[in-house]
Amino acid sequence: MSPPRSRFVFVAGLHRTGTSLLARIIAAHPAVSAIENAPVPENEGCYLQGAIPHTALDGRPAHYATDPLQHHTEQSPWNTLETQRRLLSDWGGWFDPDKPWWLEKSPINLTRMRLYQQLFPTAQFIVILRHPQLMAAALGKWVTDEPAALLRYGIDAYDTVAQDLPILHASLVLRYEDLVSRPDAVRRAVFAFLSLEDHDPQIELRDGNRDYRVGQPAEEDAVRRMARWGYAPGGEVHDFAPRIAHPLRSVRDAVSAALEQELQSEQKEQKANIRQ
């Protein structure tokens, strides 16, 4: 089998963190092909392949991201040429071979990034986070777990992500809160990460965090662990610089420039208002 000319970009994140929204924005770019009209939830590729077992017990909300058996790394038994070939065979028909990027969005990508890097060495990964307390509130609509358990689940999952990131050649970590509050800057940064020109799909965004209240206080340990991502108790969000890793400095600089451009514009506007 000849290797495809296209490269994979995997969108990853816990359930209810904005993975579908982010994927819609990326998929609207004319240089990106994504799975569409598939007979599976949210067009998620994990349901469309048989290379890596995905049973009804795999990928469950509030469970998969902290299950050691579902954390696939370089040591995974699925790190084989046969797995790569099967994935390409199962997924290939869903993508346009003439587009340079193939987008796959499944929440379980969060625990498979290191394996996918082995199988597809030129793949790039975009991780989206959401305030753990608000993620827990949103996820609570789907599952029966207590809010405190869902909060621990989210924070534990983010700790695993933090451990995996140094192993990845090309990764970008964003937050849902920044996507909905600074959509233009985040979108430009995402496309800069993929070495693509900006493309605005004109998708209307709203802050879903406003739909939830944080009722349960966070323990001291949770507060400390949330802080690394710019999150504070009560759903509070502090400044956070998206984390970028890429073999090419030019790409890293382009992502940083895309984010700083809007910040500089905001600062100029604030100074102008002060003068008035």
N, C-alpha and C positions, 0 to 999 in steps of 0.2 A: 504494500500500500504506500503510495507516495504521500509524503507529509503535506498537509494543507498549507497554502500560502498565508492563510488568515491566522491571527493570533487570538487567544482567549483573553477576555477580561471577565473576571469573576467578581460579582457583587456579593458581599457577605454581611451578615448581621443577624442578631436575634430576631425572633418573631416580634412584630409590632414596633420596629425601630425605623421604618422608612425604606426598607430595601426595595419594595415595589415602586415607590415613588422615584427613588434615585434611578432605578433601572429604566423607568419610562423616559426619564430625561435623557439618559445616555442613548437608549435605543432609537430615539427620534433623530439622531445624527445620521446624515446620509452615508457615512463611512462605517456604520455599525449595523450588524445583523443580529437580531434577537429571535428567540423562539416565540412564535405567535400562533394563536388559535389551536393550541394543543389541548387534548382532552384531559388535562391534569390541572390541579390547583395552581393558579397564578403563573401558568406557563413555566413551572419549575422543572429544570432538566433532570433533577434527581429522580423524578418519576419516569423519565423517558429512556433510562439506561439500565442495563443489567450487568454492567461490569463490576460495580460495587454494590453489594446487597443493600436494598432500601426497602425493608419490610414495614408493616404497619407499626412496628415497635421502634423504628429508626426515625430520627428527626422530629420527635414529639416536642411540642412547645413546653417550655419549663423543665425540660429533661435532657435533651440531646447534648447541649453545649457543655454540660458538666459530667457527662458519661465518659469515662476513660476509654471505653470500647469504641466510641464514635469519634475519638480524636485521632485522626489518621496523619501520620508523619512519614519521614523518610524510612522508618522502620516498619511501615505497614505491610502486611502480606499482599496488599493490592498494588504495591509499587513494582509492577511488572510490565513488560512490553505488551503482553496480552490484554491487560487492563486498558492501556492506552489505545490499542487498536480497537477494542470493543467500544470504548467511549466515542472514538471518532466515528465508528460505524453507526452506533445508535443515535448520536447527536447530529451527524453530518447532514442528514436530510432536512433538518430543521433550519439550517443556516444557508445564507447566500454565499457561495464560494468566491464571488467577485468582490466582496467587501473585506477590507483589511482586518476588521475586528469582529469577533464573535462574542456576544454578550450572554453569559449564563448567570442567572440569579436564582439561588436557592439558599435559604437560611443556613442549611447545613454546610455551605461552603466555609462558614466560619471555622469549622473544625477539620476542614480538609485542605486548607491552603498549602500546607507543607507537602502533602502528597501530590496535589495538583502541580506544584512547582516541579516536582520530580518527573511527572508524566508529561508536562508541557512547559519546558524550561523558559520559553519566552512569554509565558502568561503574566498578566498583571492583576493585582488584587485591590479592590476598593472596599474598605470596611466602613460601615456606618454605625454609629453608636447613638444611644438615646439615654437621657437621664435615667439611671436605674430605678428610681422611685416612680417615675412616670411610666417607664416601660412596664414596671410591675403592675401599676394601676390599669394600664391598657391590656396587658396580658391576662389580668384577672377576669376579664370578660370572657375569656376562652377556656380557662381552667379553674379548678376548685381549690388550688393551693392558697394558703394564707399569704397576705401581702408581705410579711416578713420573710417567708420562704422564697417568694419570687424575687425579693430584693437581693437576698443572698445568692440566688441563682444568677442574677444578672451581674453582680459584682465578681463572683467566681469566674464566670465566663469571660469577663473583660480581663481578668488577671491572666487567663490562659492566652488570650489574644496578645497581651503584652509580652508574654514569654515566646510566642511564635514569631512576632514581628521581626526580631533581629535576624531570623533565618531566611527571610524573604528578600529576594533581590529587588522587587518592584511592588511597593504597596503604598496605599494612600488611606489614611484614617480620617474620616470626617464625622461630624455630629449632625444629627437630625435638626437640632436647634439652630445651627448655623445655616443649614440648607434652607429652612423656611424663613429665616430672618435676613439672610444675605444671599439670596438665590443666584444673583448674577455672578458674584465673586466665586461662589462655590462651584457653579457650573463651569465657569471659565477655567478654574483650577483643575476640575475633572478632565476636561478636554485637553488641557495642557499636559496633564499626566499621560494621556494617550497620544500625545504629539498631533493633535487635531486642531483645526480652526474652531473657534467658538460657534455654537449653533443654538439659538434660543427657540425651543419648541413651543413657547407661549402656553405653557401648562400653568394653570392657576394653582397657587400654593396657599395653604392655610396652616396655622400653627395648631396641630392636634393636641398639643400639651394643655391647651386652654380647656379642653374637655374634661380634665381630671384634676382632682385635688389630692394632695399628699396628706394623709391623715396620721400615719404612724411615724413617730420619730425614728431616726437612724441611730444605731449604736456607734460608739466612738471608732471602732475598727472599720465600720462601713464608711463613715465620714472620711477617714484617712484614705481609704482605697478609692473612693469616688473622686477625691481631689486631683488625682493624677490626670483625669480627663476633663478637669475644669468644672466638676459638678459639686454642689454643696447641698446640705439638707433642705428639705422643703421644696424641692424642685428648682432651686436656684442654680443659675448657670453663670459661670465666670468665663473670662477670656481663655481661649484655647487655640493654639496654632496647630492646624492639621498636620499630621505626621506624614512625611513623604520620604520614601526610599526609592531610589532608581539608580541603575548603573551609570547613567549619563548625567553629568552635572548640568548640562544644558536643560534637561527636562526638570530637574529639581529646581533650577533657577526660574524656569517658566511658570511652574506651579506657585512658587513664592511670589513672583511678580504679579500673577493674576489675583492673588489674595491681597497683596499690599496696595494694588492700584485703587481699589474701592476704599480702603482705609485712608489712603492719602487724600482722596477726593472728599471723604467725610470730614477730615481734619481741616481742609481748606474751606469747606462750607461753614464749619463751626467758627473759624476765624473771621470769615466774612460777616457772619451774623453778629459776632461780638463787635466788630467795627461799626455796624449799623446801630 
